[in-house]
Amino acid sequence: MDLSDSQRIEWLRLIRTEGIGPRTFRQLINRFGGAAAALEALPELTRRKGRAIIPPTKAQAEDEIAALARLGGRLIATGDAAYPTLLRHIDAAPPLIALRGDAAVLARPAVALVGSRNASAAGGAFTEKLARGLGEAGLVIVSGLARGIDARAHKASLATGTVAVMAGGQDRIYPANHKALADEIVGAGGAVLAEMPMGWEPRGRDFPRRNRIISGIGYGSVVVEAARRSGSLITARFALEQNREVFAVPGSPLDPRAEGTNDLIRQGATLVADAAHVLDVLGPIIERGPDAEAAPARLKPDLADEVADVGGDYWEELDLDGDAPLPAPPEAPVAQPAVLDERSRILALLGPGPVATDELARGAEIGVRTVQTILLELELDGRIERQGSGMVALVRR
């Protein structure tokens, strides 16, 4: 049953209290029987530990709800009918999520599609093909609104349904130039979700925190391109912990952007070269219905150990027990990505695998004639080699 307006305010005050993350929130609700009782007991409870923590006021919670409403959004709680069913059952499920868009898309079966921000042109093209195929088969595509693979996945699934999960607040789109894409997702009947409060600028630790939601919404996660220390592999780790299927798209052994995905396949993730490879695995699982306790059928037991080591400090910063979303955290916001010049954008899209000129033009958002001129310069510099049918590839040195 959906929360009442007063209960929603109480939940918001509790989850926005310093030191209270999703797990602590759940413990307090279970101990005191509800958010109102937990809020009343919290000052004295924390004072015994040496420092009284005062929850945000009712007025502050109402201000956040009103600011979200001005953007056309609302808060959904774990007990609400609109809350994604699979996400509700993960460890440390966010008690409240800010939603913009159509909640109906959250009720449909979904799959996460993630990968490198510095995607190759070939990886971007395959992402679009895969997203369209999965979308036409009835799956909603979930991703993180980032540059590269995420953006291509969202754009290719606008017509069939897509969900973007953000690391910051609903009014803090990252990267900033994806605000139009977020609005397009909402306008197309998709959804944009944020766990963090309004005004929250994303920090480094917020991205892996967001990734648990990306993997938790769907029945599986597909990694298209990922270096060995890529944040996309954190999504794969969460998928394993949440008993979801893990898929990976193979890449050239000469391309660092494929090292992580190739490792996943070596350890037992399902190889994906077509949408049918995902559908063959997820189809029977979706037909059975949500089962948060069922273990994935196609994963080797050592895959979790392999993936657990990725991310380094990036992973270790994640603390869902005590990492409460405060209004003014000390950590600096993540810097906006630098805008590359045209030549650098083309080079970033190239890899050892051949790619067509028109695909480079689409990926770099540059006119074909300009791309041809840049390719000629790169060829004269010995940076690329031309192959049949107008394809080009980066020369590996």
Number of C-alpha atoms within 10 A of each C-alpha: 7 14 15 10 10 12 14 20 22 23 23 27 22 29 25 21 21 17 16 22 23 20 17 19 25 18 13 19 17 12 12 14 11 15 24 17 14 21 22 13 13 17 15 14 15 13 12 9 9 8 11 13 16 17 20 18 15 13 11 14 19 17 13 18 20 14 17 21 15 10 12 12 20 19 23 22 20 20 15 16 14 18 23 24 22 24 23 20 17 21 15 18 21 24 22 23 21 21 25 27 22 19 19 14 21 23 15 15 22 30 28 33 30 34 35 24 18 17 25 26 29 20 27 27 20 19 29 20 18 25 29 24 20 22 22 15 14 15 25 29 33 32 28 28 27 22 18 22 30 26 23 25 30 32 18 21 27 23 15 22 30 30 33 26 26 29 27 24 20 27 17 19 22 24 16 11 12 15 15 11 17 26 15 17 25 22 14 17 19 29 26 26 26 26 25 26 23 19 15 22 24 22 16 17 19 23 23 23 22 21 26 25 29 30 35 32 31 27 29 25 31 28 28 30 33 29 20 21 17 21 23 29 28 24 30 32 26 26 29 22 16 24 22 29 26 29 27 30 25 22 21 13 11 12 17 15 26 25 20 27 30 23 19 28 19 15 18 18 23 21 20 18 14 14 17 15 13 24 17 10 18 20 14 10 17 14 9 9 11 15 15 17 11 11 14 18 11 13 21 12 10 11 20 19 11 13 22 17 14 20 18 12 9 17 18 10 15 16 13 18 14 15 18 21 19 17 15 9 12 8 11 10 14 15 12 10 11 6 8 11 9 15 16 13 18 22 20 17 23 23 24 19 18 19 24 17 19 18 17 27 20 15 21 21 13 15 12 15 12 13 21 15 12 17 21 15 14 17 16 11 9 11 16 21 17 17 12 8 10 11 15 22 19 21 15 11 4
